[in-house]
Amino acid sequence: MDMNPWERRQKILEALCLRRHDTYGNLAHEFNVSRGTIRRDIVVLTCSYPIETVQGGHGGIRVAE
């Protein structure tokens, strides 16, 4: 089932709230979109929600403390 960007962003936010941390690759696979699409979605979400990205070996996307 294809989601529009707004629906996908809501589902990404729900997933991050439950998991607290995830990766671009995992979210891209889960939502069947590219990593670039997830990156753009995260940029939009960070404007309204306490989400941060972390680079490195244990990096990814997480809900801010």
GIHU-V335306 format. One record per run of one state. SS is the DSSP state (a for helix, b for strand, c for the rest). FROM is the first residue (numbers start at 1). TO is the last residue. If there is no record, write none. Layout:
BEGIN
SS & FROM & TO
SS & FROM & TO
END
This chain:
BEGIN
c & 1 & 4
a & 5 & 19
c & 20 & 20
b & 21 & 22
c & 23 & 23
a & 24 & 31
c & 32 & 34
a & 35 & 46
c & 47 & 50
b & 51 & 54
c & 55 & 59
b & 60 & 63
c & 64 & 65
END
